[in-house]
């Protein structure tokens, strides 16, 4: 077992590199854990697409909702210290919660701390005062003052309804019961004992800038530097190696007297067989008959996912500095680790890790052409995009077979491949020069959605 990560490491690195290439991300960092071994880690790509500064496994990323298991652990630590009980009603520690409106057979006085911890409190996903388009997110004081606009959707404990709001309230309860800020409590009770040197609510080391994909291109741009003013639901910065240490603590089962295994579930209403369901601060899923504990994280410009098997004592984490879906690639990497633990190591050499891709420039005039086009009186929808410096038209249904358009003159292109190879494509504009559609040989396509 001590050789598992050494053996599968090249395959893990190859999977991570392929993912970054396929998704058009600036970069990603990952780590894998087998209990009893040194963790494996690898970083690929760049921390900033502008400066092209490299990543490493100690580069800090914003990890979004990977914060929530730490918040849950902080509440359980307070319970272990006798400062509260997870079965306490929320109103006992947060009187403002009485303002929440009863509804659908639910009453706020019935909601317990454990219900917030397991997303079973009947709360909405976000506070009513949140406007994601606003320049600033609301403070906890504003959120508490707006609870009278919240109506419970289900009775306490009846159903899982993922709620950032619930964890924002838990952070405030931690602060009040601990007598210090939520952030200071996490540092003192969790990050310090776990020796998480680079996990904090502001970056303590070199950090990766967040990016978002430019619409209809494979280029990226910096994401807006906006963050919530509440930290308990998703404010952490962390590194792949620190997250590996967090997995190791979960597999060990305790830290500084805190029983972490109690967080893995099942909780009431979840599958007792080890299948899908809910833990305390964690979720549970079945992957190829293996019971996994996991959490997903995302915040503007970043995505992350962490998962581990308490039975097989292995896990993995991926952090990216671009917005994307990470479940599939982490599943692939975790399968390599857990298969190896069970003795099924790869029999073929890992594909070589290619150098990180460099964005290919394209004419700025193409930007105004990019977007969706529809064939009138039909359901055929096309997407005009730039990939690897080439202008392409992709059928949104049959996207694996795009048509490359070669520029021949202003607003004129030649289709190079596919069923329309050899046809001339002409840009249609109105009297003001605004792009309104395309002429593809004898066919007319109308502009449907503009790039921005």
Long-range contacts (C-beta under 8 A, 24 or more apart in sequence): 1-34, 1-36, 1-37, 1-341, 2-34, 2-36, 2-37, 4-34, 4-37, 4-314, 4-337, 4-340, 4-341, 4-345, 5-32, 5-34, 5-37, 5-38, 5-39, 5-40, 5-337, 5-340, 6-40, 7-340, 7-345, 7-346, 8-32, 8-40, 8-336, 8-337, 8-340, 8-345, 8-346, 9-40, 9-42, 10-349, 10-350, 10-353, 11-336, 11-346, 11-350, 12-40, 12-42, 12-316, 12-333, 12-336, 12-337, 13-42, 13-44, 13-350, 13-353, 14-350, 14-351, 14-352, 14-353, 15-329, 15-332, 15-333, 15-336, 16-42, 16-44, 16-318, 16-329, 16-333, 17-44, 17-353, 17-354, 17-356, 18-351, 19-329, 20-44, 20-45, 20-320, 20-356, 20-357, 21-354, 21-357, 23-322, 23-324, 24-213, 24-218, 24-219, 24-220, 24-322, 24-357, 25-211, 25-220, 25-320, 25-321, 25-322, 25-324, 26-208, 26-209, 26-211, 26-220, 26-321, 26-322, 27-55, 27-208, 27-320, 27-321, 27-322, 27-356, 28-55, 28-318, 28-319, 28-320, 28-321, 29-55, 29-56, 29-57, 29-59, 29-61, 29-208, 29-239, 29-240, 29-318, 29-319, 30-240, 30-316, 30-317, 30-318, 30-319, 30-333, 31-57, 31-240, 31-241, 31-243, 31-244, 31-247, 31-316, 31-317, 32-244, 32-314, 32-315, 32-316, 32-317, 32-333, 32-334, 32-337, 33-244, 33-247, 33-248, 33-251, 33-308, 33-314, 33-315, 33-316, 33-337, 34-313, 34-314, 34-337, 34-340, 34-341, 35-248, 35-251, 35-252, 35-313, 35-314, 36-313, 39-241, 39-244, 39-245, 39-248, 41-240, 41-241, 41-244, 43-240, 44-353, 44-356, 45-321, 45-356, 46-356, 47-206, 47-207, 47-208, 47-209, 47-321, 48-208, 48-209, 48-222, 49-209, 49-211, 49-220, 49-221, 49-222, 49-359, 50-209, 50-222, 53-206, 55-208, 55-321, 56-206, 57-239, 57-240, 57-241, 58-198, 58-205, 58-206, 58-239, 58-240, 58-241, 59-205, 59-206, 59-207, 59-208, 59-239, 60-198, 60-203, 60-204, 60-205, 60-206, 60-207, 60-208, 60-237, 60-238, 60-239, 61-207, 61-208, 61-237, 61-238, 61-239, 61-302, 61-304, 61-319, 61-320, 61-321, 62-210, 62-227, 62-236, 62-237, 62-299, 62-301, 62-302, 63-234, 63-236, 63-237, 63-238, 63-243, 63-297, 63-299, 63-302, 63-304, 63-319, 64-234, 64-297, 64-298, 64-299, 64-302, 64-303, 64-304, 65-164, 65-233, 65-234, 65-295, 65-296, 65-297, 65-298, 65-299, 66-236, 66-238, 66-243, 66-295, 66-296, 66-297, 66-304, 66-305, 66-306, 67-167, 67-231, 67-232, 67-233, 67-234, 67-235, 67-236, 67-297, 68-167, 68-232, 68-233, 68-234, 68-281, 68-295, 69-246, 69-263, 69-281, 69-282, 69-295, 70-186, 70-190, 70-236, 70-246, 70-281, 71-167, 71-170, 71-171, 71-174, 71-182, 71-186, 71-232, 71-233, 71-281, 72-117, 72-170, 72-263, 72-280, 72-281, 72-282, 73-190, 73-258, 73-260, 73-263, 73-281, 74-174, 74-178, 74-182, 74-185, 74-186, 74-189, 74-190, 75-113, 75-117, 75-170, 75-173, 75-174, 76-258, 76-259, 76-262, 76-263, 76-280, 77-185, 77-189, 77-190, 77-258, 78-174, 78-177, 78-178, 78-185, 80-257, 80-258, 80-259, 83-177, 83-178, 84-113, 84-173, 84-177, 85-113, 86-112, 86-113, 86-114, 86-117, 86-280, 87-112, 87-113, 87-114, 88-112, 88-113, 89-113, 90-115, 90-116, 90-121, 90-169, 90-173, 93-173, 93-176, 93-177, 94-144, 94-169, 94-172, 94-173, 94-176, 96-144, 96-145, 96-147, 97-147, 97-169, 99-147, 99-148, 99-150, 100-147, 100-148, 100-150, 100-151, 100-152, 101-148, 101-149, 101-150, 101-151, 101-152, 102-151, 102-152, 103-151, 103-152, 103-153, 104-151, 104-152, 104-153, 104-154, 104-155, 105-154, 105-155, 106-152, 106-153, 106-154, 106-155, 106-156, 106-158, 107-152, 107-155, 107-156, 108-152, 110-155, 110-156, 111-152, 111-156, 112-156, 112-157, 113-170, 113-173, 114-267, 114-280, 115-156, 115-157, 115-166, 116-163, 116-166, 116-167, 116-169, 116-170, 117-166, 117-170, 117-280, 117-281, 118-160, 118-267, 118-278, 118-279, 118-280, 119-160, 119-161, 119-162, 119-163, 119-166, 119-278, 120-154, 120-156, 120-157, 120-158, 120-159, 120-160, 120-161, 120-267, 120-269, 120-278, 121-152, 121-156, 121-161, 121-163, 121-166, 122-152, 122-153, 122-154, 122-155, 122-156, 122-158, 122-159, 122-161, 123-150, 123-152, 123-153, 123-161, 123-163, 123-165, 123-166, 124-150, 124-153, 124-161, 124-163, 124-165, 125-161, 125-162, 125-163, 125-164, 125-165, 126-163, 126-164, 126-165, 127-165, 127-168, 135-226, 136-226, 136-229, 137-226, 137-227, 137-228, 137-229, 137-230, 138-229, 139-229, 139-230, 140-168, 140-171, 140-172, 140-229, 140-230, 143-168, 143-169, 143-230, 144-172, 157-268, 157-269, 158-269, 159-269, 160-269, 160-278, 164-233, 164-234, 165-233, 167-232, 167-233, 167-234, 168-230, 168-232, 168-233, 170-232, 171-230, 171-231, 171-232, 171-233, 172-232, 174-232, 182-231, 182-232, 183-231, 189-256, 189-258, 190-255, 193-255, 193-256, 194-245, 194-246, 194-249, 194-255, 195-245, 196-238, 196-242, 196-245, 196-246, 197-242, 198-237, 198-238, 198-239, 198-241, 198-242, 199-236, 199-237, 199-238, 199-239, 199-242, 199-246, 200-236, 200-237, 201-231, 201-235, 201-236, 201-237, 202-237, 203-237, 204-237, 205-239, 207-237, 208-302, 208-319, 208-321, 209-301, 209-321, 210-299, 210-300, 210-301, 210-302, 210-321, 210-322, 211-301, 211-321, 211-322, 211-323, 212-300, 212-301, 212-322, 212-323, 213-322, 213-323, 215-370, 215-371, 215-451, 215-452, 216-370, 216-371, 216-383, 216-384, 216-385, 216-386, 216-451, 217-362, 217-370, 217-385, 217-386, 217-387, 218-359, 218-386, 218-387, 218-388, 219-359, 219-386, 220-322, 220-359, 222-301, 223-300, 223-301, 223-302, 223-323, 224-300, 224-301, 226-300, 227-299, 234-297, 234-299, 238-319, 239-319, 240-317, 240-318, 240-319, 243-306, 243-317, 243-319, 244-317, 246-306, 247-306, 247-308, 247-315, 247-316, 247-317, 250-293, 250-308, 250-310, 250-315, 251-308, 251-310, 251-313, 251-314, 251-315, 261-310, 264-293, 264-310, 265-293, 287-331, 287-334, 287-335, 288-335, 290-338, 292-334, 296-326, 296-327, 298-323, 305-330, 306-330, 307-331, 307-334, 309-334, 309-338, 312-338, 312-341, 312-342, 313-341, 314-338, 314-341, 360-388, 360-389, 361-389, 362-386, 362-389, 362-390, 362-391, 363-407, 366-391, 367-451, 368-435, 368-451, 369-427, 369-435, 370-451, 371-447, 371-448, 371-449, 371-450, 371-451, 372-396, 372-447, 372-448, 372-449, 373-437, 373-438, 373-445, 373-446, 373-447, 373-448, 374-445, 374-446, 374-448, 375-443, 375-444, 375-445, 376-444, 376-446, 381-448, 382-445, 384-438, 393-425, 393-440, 415-440
